[in-house]
Amino acid sequence: EVVSQTDQVRMIGEEIGIPARWEEQPLDEALVELSLEVGVEFAHQIIEHWTVNVDIPEEVSEDVARVLGRPALSFREWARDHVADFTQDRAEP
């Protein structure tokens, strides 16, 4: 399904029981942080891709259905299946 980044964050928040909203990080700040992890050139490519997808969600591919022989999960189903990934550090101070 086509789901905007804003809606992805909202759905994750709903599944973990914490209101969540999309908030833009300044591009220069994001570039510095990401560059430390993946290098400057790749960081620029990633940010360019992410920037485009803020307003225009990525197209849906039929590859998952072809490979698995069944439809892909909805984003909400995926978020529900990964609640622990988003909450594992919540109990720590």
Contact map, one row per residue, 1 for C-alpha under 8 A:
111000000000000000000000000000000000000000000000000000000001000000000000011000000000000000000
111100000000000000000000000000000000000000000000000000001111000000000000000000000000000000000
111110110000000000000000000000000000000000000000000000001000000000000000001000000000000000000
011111110000000000000000000000000000000000000000000011111000000000000000000000000000000000000
001111111000000000000100000000000000000000000000000011001000000000000000000000000000000000000
000111111100000000001100000000000000000000000000000001000000000000000000000000000000000000000
001111111110000000000000000000000000000000000000000000000000000000000000000000000000000000000
001111111111000000000000000000000000000000000000000000000000000000000000001000000000000000000
000011111111100000011100000000000000000000000000000000000000000000000000000000000000000000000
000001111111110000111100000000000000000000000000000000000000000000000000000000000000000000000
000000111111111000000000000000000000000000000000000000000000000000000000000100100000000000000
000000011111111100010000000000000000000000000000000000000000000000000000000100110010000000000
000000001111111111111000000000000000000000000000000000000000000000000000000000000000000000000
000000000111111111110000000000000000000000000000000000000000000000000000000000000000000000000
000000000011111111000000000000000000000000000000000000000000000000000000000100110010000000000
000000000001111111000000000000000000000000000000000000000000000000000000000000010010011000000
000000000000111111100000000000000000000000000000000000000000000000000000000000000000000000000
000000000000111111110000000000000000000000000000000000000000000000000000000000000000000000000
000000000100110011111000000000000000000000000000000000000000000000000000000000000000000000000
000000001101110001111100000000000000000000000000000000000000000000000000000000000000000000000
000001001100100000111110000000000000000000000000000000000000000000000000000000000000000000000
000011001100000000011111000000000000000000000000000000000000000000000000000000000000000000000
000000000000000000001111100000000000000000000000000000000000000000000000000000000000000000000
000000000000000000000111110000000000000000000000000000000000000000000000000000000000000000000
000000000000000000000011111011000000000000000000000000000000000000000000000000000000000000000
000000000000000000000001111111000000000000000000000000000000000000000000000000000000000000000
000000000000000000000000111111100000000000000010000000000000000000000000000000000000000000000
000000000000000000000000011111110000000000000000000000000000000000000000000000000000000000000
000000000000000000000000111111111000000000000000000000000000000000000000000000000000000000000
000000000000000000000000111111111100000000000010000000000000000000000000000000000000000000000
000000000000000000000000001111111110000100110010000000000000000000000000000000000000000000000
000000000000000000000000000111111111000000000000000000000000000000000000000000000000000000000
000000000000000000000000000011111111100000000000000000000000000000000000000000000000000000000
000000000000000000000000000001111111111100100000000000000000000000000000000000000000000000000
000000000000000000000000000000111111111111100000000000000000000000000000000000000000000000000
000000000000000000000000000000011111111100000000000000000000000000000000000000000000000000000
000000000000000000000000000000001111111000000000000000000000000000000000000000000000000000000
000000000000000000000000000000000111111101100000000000000000000000000000000000000000000000000
000000000000000000000000000000000111111111100000000000000000000000000000000000000000000000000
000000000000000000000000000000100111011111110000000000000000000000000000000000000000000000000
000000000000000000000000000000000010001111111000000000000000000000000000000000000000000000000
000000000000000000000000000000000010011111111100000000000000000000000000000000000000000000000
000000000000000000000000000000100110011111111110000000000000000000000000000000000000000000000
000000000000000000000000000000100000000111111111000000000000000000000000000000000000000000000
000000000000000000000000000000000000000011111111100000000000000000000000000000000000000000000
000000000000000000000000000000000000000001111111110000000000000000000000000000000000000000000
000000000000000000000000001001100000000000111111111000000000000000000000000000000000000000000
000000000000000000000000000000000000000000011111111100000000000000000000000000000000000000000
000000000000000000000000000000000000000000001111111110000000000000000000000000000000000000000
000000000000000000000000000000000000000000000111111111000000000000000000000000000000000000000
000000000000000000000000000000000000000000000011111111100000000000000000000000000000000000000
000000000000000000000000000000000000000000000001111111110000000000000000000000000000000000000
000110000000000000000000000000000000000000000000111111111100000000000000000000000000000000000
000111000000000000000000000000000000000000000000011111111000000000000000000000000000000000000
000100000000000000000000000000000000000000000000001111111000000000000000000000000000000000000
000100000000000000000000000000000000000000000000000111111100000000000000000000000000000000000
011110000000000000000000000000000000000000000000000011111110000000000000000000000000000000000
010000000000000000000000000000000000000000000000000010011111000000000000000000000000000000000
010000000000000000000000000000000000000000000000000000001111100000000000000000000000000000000
110000000000000000000000000000000000000000000000000000000111110000000000000000000000000000000
000000000000000000000000000000000000000000000000000000000011111100000000000000000000000000000
000000000000000000000000000000000000000000000000000000000001111111000000000000000000000000000
000000000000000000000000000000000000000000000000000000000000111111100000000000000000000000000
000000000000000000000000000000000000000000000000000000000000111111111111000000000000000000000
000000000000000000000000000000000000000000000000000000000000011111111111000000000000000000000
000000000000000000000000000000000000000000000000000000000000011111111100000000000000000000000
000000000000000000000000000000000000000000000000000000000000001111111000000000000000000000000
000000000000000000000000000000000000000000000000000000000000000111111110000000000000000000000
000000000000000000000000000000000000000000000000000000000000000111111110000000000000000000000
000000000000000000000000000000000000000000000000000000000000000111011111000000000000000000000
000000000000000000000000000000000000000000000000000000000000000110011111100000000000000000000
000000000000000000000000000000000000000000000000000000000000000110000111110000000000000000000
000000000000000000000000000000000000000000000000000000000000000000000011111111000000000000000
100000000000000000000000000000000000000000000000000000000000000000000001111111000000000000000
101000010000000000000000000000000000000000000000000000000000000000000000111111100000000000000
000000000011001000000000000000000000000000000000000000000000000000000000111111110000000000000
000000000000000000000000000000000000000000000000000000000000000000000000111111111000000000000
000000000000000000000000000000000000000000000000000000000000000000000000111111111100000000000
000000000011001000000000000000000000000000000000000000000000000000000000001111111110000000000
000000000001001100000000000000000000000000000000000000000000000000000000000111111110000000000
000000000000000000000000000000000000000000000000000000000000000000000000000011111110000000000
000000000000000000000000000000000000000000000000000000000000000000000000000001111111110000000
000000000001001100000000000000000000000000000000000000000000000000000000000000111111111000000
000000000000000000000000000000000000000000000000000000000000000000000000000000000111111100000
000000000000000000000000000000000000000000000000000000000000000000000000000000000111111100000
000000000000000100000000000000000000000000000000000000000000000000000000000000000111111110000
000000000000000100000000000000000000000000000000000000000000000000000000000000000011111111100
000000000000000000000000000000000000000000000000000000000000000000000000000000000001111111100
000000000000000000000000000000000000000000000000000000000000000000000000000000000000011111110
000000000000000000000000000000000000000000000000000000000000000000000000000000000000001111111
000000000000000000000000000000000000000000000000000000000000000000000000000000000000001111111
000000000000000000000000000000000000000000000000000000000000000000000000000000000000000011111
000000000000000000000000000000000000000000000000000000000000000000000000000000000000000001111
